[in-house]
Every structure is written in structure tokens, then in C-alpha cells.
Amino acid sequence: MKLSARNQIPGRVVSITPGAVNGTVKVDIGSGSVVTSSITEEAIVDLALTEGDEVTVVIKASDVLIAK
């Protein structure tokens, strides 16, 4: 699959926490960094996500904010 998003980071699913509508998926992207994504339960099922899966984190945002 080709995407226009340039921020594509490979990683491994370390946990999936189900919710009523959305679940939380944590992905280890290496160097001690974990990215957390909130996606629909339907998407979790459609992607057949399980812990240990190798996935790609795709970040597409019109704004990136930094605070200090």
C-alpha cells in the first residue's frame, strides 16, 4: 500500500486495551519509545491486530505542536 504520509515508523504491537468504541494500541518503535494510538474497535478487528504484530505507525497531521 502506498501512502502520501511521509512519517511511517515500523514497530511491534506491545499492548491492546479494548474500549467500548475505541481501543488503545501501544507500539514499540525502538530506543525505548512507545507510540500510543486510539483506533476504533472495528479497525482493531479488521486489521486482526494482536500483541507481537509488526506494524507501521503512520503519522499524518496538518499541525504538529511542541510545548515546553
PDB file of N, H, CA, C and O in Angstrom:
ATOM      1  N   MET A   1       0.839  -1.165   0.000  1.00  0.00           N
ATOM      2  CA  MET A   1       0.000   0.000   0.000  1.00  0.00           C
ATOM      3  C   MET A   1       0.892   1.238   0.000  1.00  0.00           C
ATOM      4  O   MET A   1       1.829   1.334   0.792  1.00  0.00           O
ATOM      5  N   LYS A   2       0.601   2.174  -0.880  1.00  0.00           N
ATOM      6  H   LYS A   2      -0.160   2.096  -1.524  1.00  0.00           H
ATOM      7  CA  LYS A   2       1.335   3.429  -0.921  1.00  0.00           C
ATOM      8  C   LYS A   2       0.511   4.504  -0.229  1.00  0.00           C
ATOM      9  O   LYS A   2      -0.708   4.574  -0.386  1.00  0.00           O
ATOM     10  N   LEU A   3       1.202   5.339   0.540  1.00  0.00           N
ATOM     11  H   LEU A   3       2.192   5.282   0.668  1.00  0.00           H
ATOM     12  CA  LEU A   3       0.552   6.436   1.251  1.00  0.00           C
ATOM     13  C   LEU A   3       1.299   7.728   0.992  1.00  0.00           C
ATOM     14  O   LEU A   3       2.505   7.717   0.743  1.00  0.00           O
ATOM     15  N   SER A   4       0.588   8.836   1.048  1.00  0.00           N
ATOM     16  H   SER A   4      -0.391   8.845   1.250  1.00  0.00           H
ATOM     17  CA  SER A   4       1.245  10.123   0.881  1.00  0.00           C
ATOM     18  C   SER A   4       1.956  10.560   2.162  1.00  0.00           C
ATOM     19  O   SER A   4       2.854  11.400   2.114  1.00  0.00           O
ATOM     20  N   ALA A   5       1.565  10.001   3.296  1.00  0.00           N
ATOM     21  H   ALA A   5       0.835   9.318   3.335  1.00  0.00           H
ATOM     22  CA  ALA A   5       2.192  10.363   4.569  1.00  0.00           C
ATOM     23  C   ALA A   5       3.648   9.914   4.570  1.00  0.00           C
ATOM     24  O   ALA A   5       3.946   8.763   4.253  1.00  0.00           O
ATOM     25  N   ARG A   6       4.535  10.806   4.920  1.00  0.00           N
ATOM     26  H   ARG A   6       4.293  11.741   5.177  1.00  0.00           H
ATOM     27  CA  ARG A   6       5.966  10.501   4.929  1.00  0.00           C
ATOM     28  C   ARG A   6       6.448  10.002   6.278  1.00  0.00           C
ATOM     29  O   ARG A   6       7.522   9.407   6.370  1.00  0.00           O
ATOM     30  N   ASN A   7       5.674  10.235   7.320  1.00  0.00           N
ATOM     31  H   ASN A   7       4.802  10.719   7.245  1.00  0.00           H
ATOM     32  CA  ASN A   7       6.055   9.800   8.658  1.00  0.00           C
ATOM     33  C   ASN A   7       5.542   8.394   8.909  1.00  0.00           C
ATOM     34  O   ASN A   7       4.473   8.210   9.490  1.00  0.00           O
ATOM     35  N   GLN A   8       6.309   7.397   8.467  1.00  0.00           N
ATOM     36  H   GLN A   8       7.178   7.547   7.994  1.00  0.00           H
ATOM     37  CA  GLN A   8       5.958   5.993   8.622  1.00  0.00           C
ATOM     38  C   GLN A   8       7.050   5.328   9.443  1.00  0.00           C
ATOM     39  O   GLN A   8       8.211   5.297   9.036  1.00  0.00           O
ATOM     40  N   ILE A   9       6.671   4.792  10.611  1.00  0.00           N
ATOM     41  H   ILE A   9       5.728   4.817  10.942  1.00  0.00           H
ATOM     42  CA  ILE A   9       7.633   4.250  11.558  1.00  0.00           C
ATOM     43  C   ILE A   9       7.292   2.785  11.833  1.00  0.00           C
ATOM     44  O   ILE A   9       6.195   2.491  12.307  1.00  0.00           O
ATOM     45  N   PRO A  10       8.213   1.862  11.543  1.00  0.00           N
ATOM     46  CA  PRO A  10       7.939   0.459  11.835  1.00  0.00           C
ATOM     47  C   PRO A  10       8.026   0.196  13.337  1.00  0.00           C
ATOM     48  O   PRO A  10       8.792   0.844  14.050  1.00  0.00           O
ATOM     49  N   GLY A  11       7.238  -0.756  13.799  1.00  0.00           N
ATOM     50  H   GLY A  11       6.615  -1.282  13.220  1.00  0.00           H
ATOM     51  CA  GLY A  11       7.265  -1.112  15.216  1.00  0.00           C
ATOM     52  C   GLY A  11       6.543  -2.422  15.463  1.00  0.00           C
ATOM     53  O   GLY A  11       6.100  -3.101  14.536  1.00  0.00           O
ATOM     54  N   ARG A  12       6.437  -2.760  16.757  1.00  0.00           N
ATOM     55  H   ARG A  12       6.797  -2.209  17.510  1.00  0.00           H
ATOM     56  CA  ARG A  12       5.787  -4.006  17.167  1.00  0.00           C
ATOM     57  C   ARG A  12       4.722  -3.679  18.216  1.00  0.00           C
ATOM     58  O   ARG A  12       4.981  -2.934  19.161  1.00  0.00           O
ATOM     59  N   VAL A  13       3.523  -4.242  18.043  1.00  0.00           N
ATOM     60  H   VAL A  13       3.312  -4.847  17.275  1.00  0.00           H
ATOM     61  CA  VAL A  13       2.429  -4.025  18.991  1.00  0.00           C
ATOM     62  C   VAL A  13       2.812  -4.658  20.329  1.00  0.00           C
ATOM     63  O   VAL A  13       3.131  -5.845  20.400  1.00  0.00           O
ATOM     64  N   VAL A  14       2.774  -3.840  21.393  1.00  0.00           N
ATOM     65  H   VAL A  14       2.515  -2.875  21.335  1.00  0.00           H
ATOM     66  CA  VAL A  14       3.108  -4.360  22.721  1.00  0.00           C
ATOM     67  C   VAL A  14       1.876  -4.518  23.601  1.00  0.00           C
ATOM     68  O   VAL A  14       1.896  -5.302  24.550  1.00  0.00           O
ATOM     69  N   SER A  15       0.805  -3.789  23.303  1.00  0.00           N
ATOM     70  H   SER A  15       0.789  -3.152  22.532  1.00  0.00           H
ATOM     71  CA  SER A  15      -0.431  -3.999  24.061  1.00  0.00           C
ATOM     72  C   SER A  15      -1.621  -3.432  23.310  1.00  0.00           C
ATOM     73  O   SER A  15      -1.512  -2.479  22.539  1.00  0.00           O
ATOM     74  N   ILE A  16      -2.765  -4.058  23.568  1.00  0.00           N
ATOM     75  H   ILE A  16      -2.853  -4.832  24.195  1.00  0.00           H
ATOM     76  CA  ILE A  16      -4.041  -3.597  23.022  1.00  0.00           C
ATOM     77  C   ILE A  16      -5.022  -3.575  24.183  1.00  0.00           C
ATOM     78  O   ILE A  16      -5.259  -4.592  24.835  1.00  0.00           O
ATOM     79  N   THR A  17      -5.594  -2.389  24.432  1.00  0.00           N
ATOM     80  H   THR A  17      -5.402  -1.563  23.902  1.00  0.00           H
ATOM     81  CA  THR A  17      -6.571  -2.249  25.505  1.00  0.00           C
ATOM     82  C   THR A  17      -7.920  -1.938  24.882  1.00  0.00           C
ATOM     83  O   THR A  17      -8.119  -0.851  24.338  1.00  0.00           O
ATOM     84  N   PRO A  18      -8.859  -2.896  24.959  1.00  0.00           N
ATOM     85  CA  PRO A  18     -10.162  -2.666  24.349  1.00  0.00           C
ATOM     86  C   PRO A  18     -10.964  -1.595  25.088  1.00  0.00           C
ATOM     87  O   PRO A  18     -10.765  -1.353  26.279  1.00  0.00           O
ATOM     88  N   GLY A  19     -11.867  -0.969  24.354  1.00  0.00           N
ATOM     89  H   GLY A  19     -12.028  -1.166  23.387  1.00  0.00           H
ATOM     90  CA  GLY A  19     -12.788   0.008  24.934  1.00  0.00           C
ATOM     91  C   GLY A  19     -14.171  -0.219  24.365  1.00  0.00           C
ATOM     92  O   GLY A  19     -14.374  -1.126  23.558  1.00  0.00           O
ATOM     93  N   ALA A  20     -15.114   0.589  24.776  1.00  0.00           N
ATOM     94  H   ALA A  20     -14.949   1.326  25.432  1.00  0.00           H
ATOM     95  CA  ALA A  20     -16.485   0.437  24.298  1.00  0.00           C
ATOM     96  C   ALA A  20     -16.584   0.699  22.802  1.00  0.00           C
ATOM     97  O   ALA A  20     -17.247  -0.045  22.080  1.00  0.00           O
ATOM     98  N   VAL A  21     -15.928   1.750  22.340  1.00  0.00           N
ATOM     99  H   VAL A  21     -15.390   2.355  22.927  1.00  0.00           H
ATOM    100  CA  VAL A  21     -15.960   2.115  20.922  1.00  0.00           C
ATOM    101  C   VAL A  21     -14.552   2.129  20.343  1.00  0.00           C
ATOM    102  O   VAL A  21     -14.321   1.596  19.257  1.00  0.00           O
ATOM    103  N   ASN A  22     -13.612   2.734  21.060  1.00  0.00           N
ATOM    104  H   ASN A  22     -13.799   3.167  21.942  1.00  0.00           H
ATOM    105  CA  ASN A  22     -12.219   2.821  20.627  1.00  0.00           C
ATOM    106  C   ASN A  22     -11.328   2.013  21.557  1.00  0.00           C
ATOM    107  O   ASN A  22     -11.577   1.924  22.760  1.00  0.00           O
ATOM    108  N   GLY A  23     -10.294   1.430  20.984  1.00  0.00           N
ATOM    109  H   GLY A  23     -10.092   1.502  20.007  1.00  0.00           H
ATOM    110  CA  GLY A  23      -9.292   0.735  21.773  1.00  0.00           C
ATOM    111  C   GLY A  23      -7.982   1.495  21.707  1.00  0.00           C
ATOM    112  O   GLY A  23      -7.796   2.362  20.853  1.00  0.00           O
ATOM    113  N   THR A  24      -7.073   1.163  22.615  1.00  0.00           N
ATOM    114  H   THR A  24      -7.224   0.459  23.308  1.00  0.00           H
ATOM    115  CA  THR A  24      -5.762   1.784  22.639  1.00  0.00           C
ATOM    116  C   THR A  24      -4.728   0.752  22.225  1.00  0.00           C
ATOM    117  O   THR A  24      -4.676  -0.346  22.778  1.00  0.00           O
ATOM    118  N   VAL A  25      -3.908   1.112  21.251  1.00  0.00           N
ATOM    119  H   VAL A  25      -3.950   2.004  20.802  1.00  0.00           H
ATOM    120  CA  VAL A  25      -2.864   0.231  20.752  1.00  0.00           C
ATOM    121  C   VAL A  25      -1.520   0.891  21.027  1.00  0.00           C
ATOM    122  O   VAL A  25      -1.280   2.021  20.600  1.00  0.00           O
ATOM    123  N   LYS A  26      -0.649   0.191  21.736  1.00  0.00           N
ATOM    124  H   LYS A  26      -0.845  -0.727  22.083  1.00  0.00           H
ATOM    125  CA  LYS A  26       0.694   0.711  22.015  1.00  0.00           C
ATOM    126  C   LYS A  26       1.682  -0.027  21.133  1.00  0.00           C
ATOM    127  O   LYS A  26       1.665  -1.255  21.051  1.00  0.00           O
ATOM    128  N   VAL A  27       2.555   0.745  20.467  1.00  0.00           N
ATOM    129  H   VAL A  27       2.569   1.743  20.534  1.00  0.00           H
ATOM    130  CA  VAL A  27       3.516   0.191  19.522  1.00  0.00           C
ATOM    131  C   VAL A  27       4.921   0.620  19.934  1.00  0.00           C
ATOM    132  O   VAL A  27       5.209   1.811  20.046  1.00  0.00           O
ATOM    133  N   ASP A  28       5.787  -0.358  20.156  1.00  0.00           N
ATOM    134  H   ASP A  28       5.553  -1.326  20.065  1.00  0.00           H
ATOM    135  CA  ASP A  28       7.192  -0.095  20.469  1.00  0.00           C
ATOM    136  C   ASP A  28       7.915   0.204  19.168  1.00  0.00           C
ATOM    137  O   ASP A  28       7.977  -0.639  18.273  1.00  0.00           O
ATOM    138  N   ILE A  29       8.472   1.432  19.065  1.00  0.00           N
ATOM    139  H   ILE A  29       8.422   2.117  19.792  1.00  0.00           H
ATOM    140  CA  ILE A  29       9.161   1.825  17.829  1.00  0.00           C
ATOM    141  C   ILE A  29      10.683   1.826  18.011  1.00  0.00           C
ATOM    142  O   ILE A  29      11.415   2.338  17.164  1.00  0.00           O
ATOM    143  N   GLY A  30      11.143   1.255  19.106  1.00  0.00           N
ATOM    144  H   GLY A  30      10.549   0.839  19.794  1.00  0.00           H
ATOM    145  CA  GLY A  30      12.573   1.136  19.347  1.00  0.00           C
ATOM    146  C   GLY A  30      13.130   2.255  20.205  1.00  0.00           C
ATOM    147  O   GLY A  30      12.473   3.271  20.435  1.00  0.00           O
ATOM    148  N   SER A  31      14.349   2.051  20.672  1.00  0.00           N
ATOM    149  H   SER A  31      14.882   1.226  20.485  1.00  0.00           H
ATOM    150  CA  SER A  31      15.061   3.038  21.502  1.00  0.00           C
ATOM    151  C   SER A  31      14.269   3.448  22.735  1.00  0.00           C
ATOM    152  O   SER A  31      14.407   4.572  23.217  1.00  0.00           O
ATOM    153  N   GLY A  32      13.439   2.540  23.248  1.00  0.00           N
ATOM    154  H   GLY A  32      13.327   1.627  22.856  1.00  0.00           H
ATOM    155  CA  GLY A  32      12.653   2.844  24.444  1.00  0.00           C
ATOM    156  C   GLY A  32      11.429   3.698  24.203  1.00  0.00           C
ATOM    157  O   GLY A  32      10.796   4.142  25.160  1.00  0.00           O
ATOM    158  N   SER A  33      11.073   3.941  22.947  1.00  0.00           N
ATOM    159  H   SER A  33      11.587   3.580  22.169  1.00  0.00           H
ATOM    160  CA  SER A  33       9.917   4.788  22.622  1.00  0.00           C
ATOM    161  C   SER A  33       8.700   3.935  22.270  1.00  0.00           C
ATOM    162  O   SER A  33       8.797   2.956  21.530  1.00  0.00           O
ATOM    163  N   VAL A  34       7.556   4.332  22.819  1.00  0.00           N
ATOM    164  H   VAL A  34       7.478   5.128  23.421  1.00  0.00           H
ATOM    165  CA  VAL A  34       6.293   3.652  22.536  1.00  0.00           C
ATOM    166  C   VAL A  34       5.293   4.706  22.061  1.00  0.00           C
ATOM    167  O   VAL A  34       5.113   5.742  22.700  1.00  0.00           O
ATOM    168  N   VAL A  35       4.653   4.422  20.937  1.00  0.00           N
ATOM    169  H   VAL A  35       4.800   3.580  20.418  1.00  0.00           H
ATOM    170  CA  VAL A  35       3.616   5.294  20.391  1.00  0.00           C
ATOM    171  C   VAL A  35       2.266   4.688  20.753  1.00  0.00           C
ATOM    172  O   VAL A  35       2.058   3.485  20.601  1.00  0.00           O
ATOM    173  N   THR A  36       1.350   5.527  21.233  1.00  0.00           N
ATOM    174  H   THR A  36       1.519   6.505  21.356  1.00  0.00           H
ATOM    175  CA  THR A  36       0.009   5.070  21.592  1.00  0.00           C
ATOM    176  C   THR A  36      -0.991   5.645  20.614  1.00  0.00           C
ATOM    177  O   THR A  36      -0.992   6.845  20.339  1.00  0.00           O
ATOM    178  N   SER A  37      -1.851   4.769  20.085  1.00  0.00           N
ATOM    179  H   SER A  37      -1.850   3.795  20.308  1.00  0.00           H
ATOM    180  CA  SER A  37      -2.867   5.203  19.135  1.00  0.00           C
ATOM    181  C   SER A  37      -4.241   4.751  19.617  1.00  0.00           C
ATOM    182  O   SER A  37      -4.406   3.629  20.096  1.00  0.00           O
ATOM    183  N   SER A  38      -5.214   5.631  19.485  1.00  0.00           N
ATOM    184  H   SER A  38      -5.080   6.542  19.096  1.00  0.00           H
ATOM    185  CA  SER A  38      -6.599   5.297  19.789  1.00  0.00           C
ATOM    186  C   SER A  38      -7.309   5.055  18.458  1.00  0.00           C
ATOM    187  O   SER A  38      -7.468   5.974  17.655  1.00  0.00           O
ATOM    188  N   ILE A  39      -7.733   3.810  18.232  1.00  0.00           N
ATOM    189  H   ILE A  39      -7.604   3.064  18.885  1.00  0.00           H
ATOM    190  CA  ILE A  39      -8.431   3.467  16.993  1.00  0.00           C
ATOM    191  C   ILE A  39      -9.710   2.715  17.338  1.00  0.00           C
ATOM    192  O   ILE A  39      -9.855   2.193  18.443  1.00  0.00           O
ATOM    193  N   THR A  40     -10.627   2.664  16.393  1.00  0.00           N
ATOM    194  H   THR A  40     -10.509   3.089  15.495  1.00  0.00           H
ATOM    195  CA  THR A  40     -11.905   2.006  16.660  1.00  0.00           C
ATOM    196  C   THR A  40     -11.707   0.513  16.891  1.00  0.00           C
ATOM    197  O   THR A  40     -10.772  -0.099  16.375  1.00  0.00           O
ATOM    198  N   GLU A  41     -12.596  -0.044  17.667  1.00  0.00           N
ATOM    199  H   GLU A  41     -13.356   0.453  18.087  1.00  0.00           H
ATOM    200  CA  GLU A  41     -12.589  -1.492  17.888  1.00  0.00           C
ATOM    201  C   GLU A  41     -12.767  -2.223  16.551  1.00  0.00           C
ATOM    202  O   GLU A  41     -12.185  -3.286  16.334  1.00  0.00           O
ATOM    203  N   GLU A  42     -13.575  -1.641  15.662  1.00  0.00           N
ATOM    204  H   GLU A  42     -14.047  -0.777  15.839  1.00  0.00           H
ATOM    205  CA  GLU A  42     -13.788  -2.234  14.337  1.00  0.00           C
ATOM    206  C   GLU A  42     -12.470  -2.311  13.569  1.00  0.00           C
ATOM    207  O   GLU A  42     -12.200  -3.313  12.906  1.00  0.00           O
ATOM    208  N   ALA A  43     -11.647  -1.266  13.653  1.00  0.00           N
ATOM    209  H   ALA A  43     -11.866  -0.453  14.192  1.00  0.00           H
ATOM    210  CA  ALA A  43     -10.353  -1.265  12.965  1.00  0.00           C
ATOM    211  C   ALA A  43      -9.418  -2.315  13.557  1.00  0.00           C
ATOM    212  O   ALA A  43      -8.676  -2.972  12.827  1.00  0.00           O
ATOM    213  N   ILE A  44      -9.452  -2.473  14.875  1.00  0.00           N
ATOM    214  H   ILE A  44     -10.055  -1.940  15.468  1.00  0.00           H
ATOM    215  CA  ILE A  44      -8.616  -3.500  15.519  1.00  0.00           C
ATOM    216  C   ILE A  44      -8.984  -4.881  14.990  1.00  0.00           C
ATOM    217  O   ILE A  44      -8.109  -5.698  14.703  1.00  0.00           O
ATOM    218  N   VAL A  45     -10.282  -5.134  14.863  1.00  0.00           N
ATOM    219  H   VAL A  45     -10.992  -4.470  15.095  1.00  0.00           H
ATOM    220  CA  VAL A  45     -10.752  -6.427  14.346  1.00  0.00           C
ATOM    221  C   VAL A  45     -10.414  -6.568  12.865  1.00  0.00           C
ATOM    222  O   VAL A  45      -9.916  -7.612  12.444  1.00  0.00           O
ATOM    223  N   ASP A  46     -10.679  -5.530  12.069  1.00  0.00           N
ATOM    224  H   ASP A  46     -11.084  -4.682  12.410  1.00  0.00           H
ATOM    225  CA  ASP A  46     -10.410  -5.582  10.625  1.00  0.00           C
ATOM    226  C   ASP A  46      -8.930  -5.830  10.333  1.00  0.00           C
ATOM    227  O   ASP A  46      -8.593  -6.557   9.398  1.00  0.00           O
ATOM    228  N   LEU A  47      -8.050  -5.228  11.132  1.00  0.00           N
ATOM    229  H   LEU A  47      -8.324  -4.638  11.892  1.00  0.00           H
ATOM    230  CA  LEU A  47      -6.611  -5.411  10.940  1.00  0.00           C
ATOM    231  C   LEU A  47      -6.106  -6.691  11.597  1.00  0.00           C
ATOM    232  O   LEU A  47      -4.951  -7.076  11.419  1.00  0.00           O
ATOM    233  N   ALA A  48      -6.988  -7.350  12.363  1.00  0.00           N
ATOM    234  H   ALA A  48      -7.927  -7.036  12.507  1.00  0.00           H
ATOM    235  CA  ALA A  48      -6.629  -8.576  13.096  1.00  0.00           C
ATOM    236  C   ALA A  48      -5.384  -8.346  13.957  1.00  0.00           C
ATOM    237  O   ALA A  48      -4.472  -9.173  13.991  1.00  0.00           O
ATOM    238  N   LEU A  49      -5.366  -7.200  14.655  1.00  0.00           N
ATOM    239  H   LEU A  49      -6.106  -6.528  14.627  1.00  0.00           H
ATOM    240  CA  LEU A  49      -4.205  -6.850  15.463  1.00  0.00           C
ATOM    241  C   LEU A  49      -4.093  -7.729  16.697  1.00  0.00           C
ATOM    242  O   LEU A  49      -5.083  -8.003  17.375  1.00  0.00           O
ATOM    243  N   THR A  50      -2.878  -8.164  16.976  1.00  0.00           N
ATOM    244  H   THR A  50      -2.073  -7.942  16.425  1.00  0.00           H
ATOM    245  CA  THR A  50      -2.583  -8.896  18.199  1.00  0.00           C
ATOM    246  C   THR A  50      -1.222  -8.448  18.706  1.00  0.00           C
ATOM    247  O   THR A  50      -0.409  -7.927  17.942  1.00  0.00           O
ATOM    248  N   GLU A  51      -0.975  -8.648  19.990  1.00  0.00           N
ATOM    249  H   GLU A  51      -1.636  -9.071  20.610  1.00  0.00           H
ATOM    250  CA  GLU A  51       0.319  -8.307  20.557  1.00  0.00           C
ATOM    251  C   GLU A  51       1.408  -9.075  19.827  1.00  0.00           C
ATOM    252  O   GLU A  51       1.251 -10.260  19.533  1.00  0.00           O
ATOM    253  N   GLY A  52       2.507  -8.404  19.537  1.00  0.00           N
ATOM    254  H   GLY A  52       2.635  -7.441  19.775  1.00  0.00           H
ATOM    255  CA  GLY A  52       3.619  -9.012  18.829  1.00  0.00           C
ATOM    256  C   GLY A  52       3.606  -8.759  17.331  1.00  0.00           C
ATOM    257  O   GLY A  52       4.609  -8.993  16.656  1.00  0.00           O
ATOM    258  N   ASP A  53       2.480  -8.283  16.801  1.00  0.00           N
ATOM    259  H   ASP A  53       1.665  -8.094  17.349  1.00  0.00           H
ATOM    260  CA  ASP A  53       2.407  -7.989  15.361  1.00  0.00           C
ATOM    261  C   ASP A  53       3.391  -6.891  14.977  1.00  0.00           C
ATOM    262  O   ASP A  53       3.555  -5.912  15.706  1.00  0.00           O
ATOM    263  N   GLU A  54       4.038  -7.055  13.841  1.00  0.00           N
ATOM    264  H   GLU A  54       3.905  -7.850  13.249  1.00  0.00           H
ATOM    265  CA  GLU A  54       4.847  -5.992  13.271  1.00  0.00           C
ATOM    266  C   GLU A  54       3.918  -5.104  12.456  1.00  0.00           C
ATOM    267  O   GLU A  54       3.197  -5.584  11.581  1.00  0.00           O
ATOM    268  N   VAL A  55       3.938  -3.806  12.748  1.00  0.00           N
ATOM    269  H   VAL A  55       4.523  -3.416  13.459  1.00  0.00           H
ATOM    270  CA  VAL A  55       3.036  -2.850  12.103  1.00  0.00           C
ATOM    271  C   VAL A  55       3.825  -1.602  11.701  1.00  0.00           C
ATOM    272  O   VAL A  55       5.004  -1.463  12.028  1.00  0.00           O
ATOM    273  N   THR A  56       3.164  -0.719  10.999  1.00  0.00           N
ATOM    274  H   THR A  56       2.206  -0.832  10.734  1.00  0.00           H
ATOM    275  CA  THR A  56       3.738   0.579  10.668  1.00  0.00           C
ATOM    276  C   THR A  56       2.857   1.657  11.271  1.00  0.00           C
ATOM    277  O   THR A  56       1.650   1.693  11.031  1.00  0.00           O
ATOM    278  N   VAL A  57       3.465   2.534  12.056  1.00  0.00           N
ATOM    279  H   VAL A  57       4.446   2.504  12.252  1.00  0.00           H
ATOM    280  CA  VAL A  57       2.764   3.692  12.608  1.00  0.00           C
ATOM    281  C   VAL A  57       2.838   4.785  11.546  1.00  0.00           C
ATOM    282  O   VAL A  57       3.926   5.164  11.112  1.00  0.00           O
ATOM    283  N   VAL A  58       1.689   5.283  11.134  1.00  0.00           N
ATOM    284  H   VAL A  58       0.805   4.974  11.486  1.00  0.00           H
ATOM    285  CA  VAL A  58       1.635   6.333  10.115  1.00  0.00           C
ATOM    286  C   VAL A  58       1.115   7.599  10.783  1.00  0.00           C
ATOM    287  O   VAL A  58       0.026   7.606  11.358  1.00  0.00           O
ATOM    288  N   ILE A  59       1.892   8.657  10.704  1.00  0.00           N
ATOM    289  H   ILE A  59       2.776   8.651  10.237  1.00  0.00           H
ATOM    290  CA  ILE A  59       1.507   9.920  11.321  1.00  0.00           C
ATOM    291  C   ILE A  59       1.242  10.933  10.213  1.00  0.00           C
ATOM    292  O   ILE A  59       2.135  11.271   9.437  1.00  0.00           O
ATOM    293  N   LYS A  60       0.026  11.400  10.155  1.00  0.00           N
ATOM    294  H   LYS A  60      -0.699  11.125  10.786  1.00  0.00           H
ATOM    295  CA  LYS A  60      -0.380  12.397   9.162  1.00  0.00           C
ATOM    296  C   LYS A  60      -1.149  13.475   9.904  1.00  0.00           C
ATOM    297  O   LYS A  60      -2.270  13.251  10.361  1.00  0.00           O
ATOM    298  N   ALA A  61      -0.552  14.624  10.019  1.00  0.00           N
ATOM    299  H   ALA A  61       0.359  14.807   9.648  1.00  0.00           H
ATOM    300  CA  ALA A  61      -1.215  15.700  10.752  1.00  0.00           C
ATOM    301  C   ALA A  61      -0.984  17.027  10.046  1.00  0.00           C
ATOM    302  O   ALA A  61       0.081  17.269   9.477  1.00  0.00           O
ATOM    303  N   SER A  62      -1.983  17.869  10.092  1.00  0.00           N
ATOM    304  H   SER A  62      -2.848  17.672  10.554  1.00  0.00           H
ATOM    305  CA  SER A  62      -1.812  19.193   9.496  1.00  0.00           C
ATOM    306  C   SER A  62      -1.097  20.126  10.464  1.00  0.00           C
ATOM    307  O   SER A  62      -0.529  21.136  10.047  1.00  0.00           O
ATOM    308  N   ASP A  63      -1.122  19.794  11.760  1.00  0.00           N
ATOM    309  H   ASP A  63      -1.583  18.974  12.098  1.00  0.00           H
ATOM    310  CA  ASP A  63      -0.432  20.596  12.770  1.00  0.00           C
ATOM    311  C   ASP A  63       0.393  19.691  13.665  1.00  0.00           C
ATOM    312  O   ASP A  63      -0.078  18.633  14.080  1.00  0.00           O
ATOM    313  N   VAL A  64       1.586  20.083  13.959  1.00  0.00           N
ATOM    314  H   VAL A  64       1.969  20.943  13.621  1.00  0.00           H
ATOM    315  CA  VAL A  64       2.417  19.402  14.942  1.00  0.00           C
ATOM    316  C   VAL A  64       2.790  20.456  15.974  1.00  0.00           C
ATOM    317  O   VAL A  64       3.446  21.447  15.655  1.00  0.00           O
ATOM    318  N   LEU A  65       2.367  20.232  17.207  1.00  0.00           N
ATOM    319  H   LEU A  65       1.834  19.426  17.466  1.00  0.00           H
ATOM    320  CA  LEU A  65       2.577  21.205  18.271  1.00  0.00           C
ATOM    321  C   LEU A  65       3.693  20.759  19.201  1.00  0.00           C
ATOM    322  O   LEU A  65       3.842  19.569  19.479  1.00  0.00           O
ATOM    323  N   ILE A  66       4.470  21.708  19.676  1.00  0.00           N
ATOM    324  H   ILE A  66       4.349  22.675  19.450  1.00  0.00           H
ATOM    325  CA  ILE A  66       5.502  21.438  20.662  1.00  0.00           C
ATOM    326  C   ILE A  66       5.288  22.409  21.808  1.00  0.00           C
ATOM    327  O   ILE A  66       5.114  23.606  21.580  1.00  0.00           O
ATOM    328  N   ALA A  67       5.299  21.909  23.044  1.00  0.00           N
ATOM    329  H   ALA A  67       5.441  20.937  23.229  1.00  0.00           H
ATOM    330  CA  ALA A  67       5.137  22.760  24.210  1.00  0.00           C
ATOM    331  C   ALA A  67       6.280  22.494  25.172  1.00  0.00           C
ATOM    332  O   ALA A  67       6.856  21.406  25.198  1.00  0.00           O
ATOM    333  N   LYS A  68       6.594  23.504  25.957  1.00  0.00           N
ATOM    334  H   LYS A  68       6.126  24.388  25.936  1.00  0.00           H
ATOM    335  CA  LYS A  68       7.655  23.330  26.950  1.00  0.00           C
ATOM    336  C   LYS A  68       7.241  24.008  28.236  1.00  0.00           C
ATOM    337  O   LYS A  68       7.989  23.986  29.213  1.00  0.00           O
TER     338      LYS A  68
END
